Amino acid sequence: MELLWSSLKKRELANLAGDHLADVADATEQGIHRINANPRLPWSFLAHTGLTIHPPPPPNLRKYQ
């Protein structure tokens, strides 16, 4: 989440002085679309955390129970 926020602050939200909260929400949504358009970028954010989506099974779990 921190890397996503950092990316948005550096691009879409940099020097943004919206008149309404909707202006900020629109810019944020555009940034999320930008990040999703690059197939590697969201995964790089995840890789940076050291977390995985599908963790391996515990070592004591037998495959054929």
CNS distance restraints for C-alpha pairs under 8 A (distance, minus, plus):
assign (resid   1 and name CA) (resid   5 and name CA) 6.20 0.50 0.50
assign (resid   2 and name CA) (resid   6 and name CA) 6.04 0.50 0.50
assign (resid   3 and name CA) (resid   7 and name CA) 6.10 0.50 0.50
assign (resid   3 and name CA) (resid  45 and name CA) 6.02 0.50 0.50
assign (resid   4 and name CA) (resid   8 and name CA) 6.29 0.50 0.50
assign (resid   4 and name CA) (resid  45 and name CA) 7.22 0.50 0.50
assign (resid   5 and name CA) (resid   9 and name CA) 6.13 0.50 0.50
assign (resid   6 and name CA) (resid  10 and name CA) 6.25 0.50 0.50
assign (resid   7 and name CA) (resid  11 and name CA) 6.38 0.50 0.50
assign (resid   8 and name CA) (resid  12 and name CA) 5.38 0.50 0.50
assign (resid   8 and name CA) (resid  13 and name CA) 5.86 0.50 0.50
assign (resid   8 and name CA) (resid  14 and name CA) 7.83 0.50 0.50
assign (resid   8 and name CA) (resid  28 and name CA) 6.70 0.50 0.50
assign (resid   8 and name CA) (resid  31 and name CA) 5.84 0.50 0.50
assign (resid   8 and name CA) (resid  32 and name CA) 7.75 0.50 0.50
assign (resid   9 and name CA) (resid  13 and name CA) 4.70 0.50 0.50
assign (resid   9 and name CA) (resid  14 and name CA) 5.35 0.50 0.50
assign (resid  10 and name CA) (resid  14 and name CA) 5.32 0.50 0.50
assign (resid  11 and name CA) (resid  31 and name CA) 7.62 0.50 0.50
assign (resid  12 and name CA) (resid  16 and name CA) 7.59 0.50 0.50
assign (resid  12 and name CA) (resid  27 and name CA) 5.68 0.50 0.50
assign (resid  12 and name CA) (resid  28 and name CA) 6.62 0.50 0.50
assign (resid  12 and name CA) (resid  30 and name CA) 7.44 0.50 0.50
assign (resid  12 and name CA) (resid  31 and name CA) 5.85 0.50 0.50
assign (resid  13 and name CA) (resid  24 and name CA) 7.33 0.50 0.50
assign (resid  13 and name CA) (resid  27 and name CA) 6.63 0.50 0.50
assign (resid  13 and name CA) (resid  28 and name CA) 7.11 0.50 0.50
assign (resid  16 and name CA) (resid  24 and name CA) 7.62 0.50 0.50
assign (resid  18 and name CA) (resid  23 and name CA) 5.22 0.50 0.50
assign (resid  18 and name CA) (resid  24 and name CA) 6.16 0.50 0.50
assign (resid  19 and name CA) (resid  23 and name CA) 6.85 0.50 0.50
assign (resid  20 and name CA) (resid  24 and name CA) 7.22 0.50 0.50
assign (resid  21 and name CA) (resid  25 and name CA) 6.30 0.50 0.50
assign (resid  22 and name CA) (resid  26 and name CA) 5.99 0.50 0.50
assign (resid  23 and name CA) (resid  27 and name CA) 6.26 0.50 0.50
assign (resid  24 and name CA) (resid  28 and name CA) 6.08 0.50 0.50
assign (resid  25 and name CA) (resid  29 and name CA) 6.13 0.50 0.50
assign (resid  26 and name CA) (resid  30 and name CA) 6.22 0.50 0.50
assign (resid  27 and name CA) (resid  31 and name CA) 6.27 0.50 0.50
assign (resid  28 and name CA) (resid  32 and name CA) 6.29 0.50 0.50
assign (resid  29 and name CA) (resid  33 and name CA) 6.26 0.50 0.50
assign (resid  30 and name CA) (resid  34 and name CA) 6.21 0.50 0.50
assign (resid  31 and name CA) (resid  35 and name CA) 6.22 0.50 0.50
assign (resid  32 and name CA) (resid  36 and name CA) 6.13 0.50 0.50
assign (resid  33 and name CA) (resid  37 and name CA) 6.03 0.50 0.50
assign (resid  34 and name CA) (resid  38 and name CA) 6.91 0.50 0.50
assign (resid  35 and name CA) (resid  39 and name CA) 7.97 0.50 0.50
assign (resid  35 and name CA) (resid  41 and name CA) 6.16 0.50 0.50
assign (resid  35 and name CA) (resid  42 and name CA) 6.56 0.50 0.50
assign (resid  36 and name CA) (resid  41 and name CA) 7.38 0.50 0.50
assign (resid  36 and name CA) (resid  42 and name CA) 6.70 0.50 0.50
assign (resid  38 and name CA) (resid  42 and name CA) 7.62 0.50 0.50
assign (resid  39 and name CA) (resid  43 and name CA) 7.38 0.50 0.50
assign (resid  40 and name CA) (resid  44 and name CA) 6.06 0.50 0.50
assign (resid  41 and name CA) (resid  45 and name CA) 6.44 0.50 0.50
assign (resid  42 and name CA) (resid  46 and name CA) 6.50 0.50 0.50
assign (resid  43 and name CA) (resid  47 and name CA) 6.03 0.50 0.50
assign (resid  44 and name CA) (resid  48 and name CA) 6.06 0.50 0.50
assign (resid  45 and name CA) (resid  49 and name CA) 6.81 0.50 0.50
assign (resid  46 and name CA) (resid  50 and name CA) 6.88 0.50 0.50
assign (resid  46 and name CA) (resid  51 and name CA) 6.33 0.50 0.50
assign (resid  46 and name CA) (resid  52 and name CA) 7.16 0.50 0.50
assign (resid  47 and name CA) (resid  51 and name CA) 6.52 0.50 0.50
assign (resid  47 and name CA) (resid  52 and name CA) 7.41 0.50 0.50
assign (resid  57 and name CA) (resid  61 and name CA) 6.65 0.50 0.50
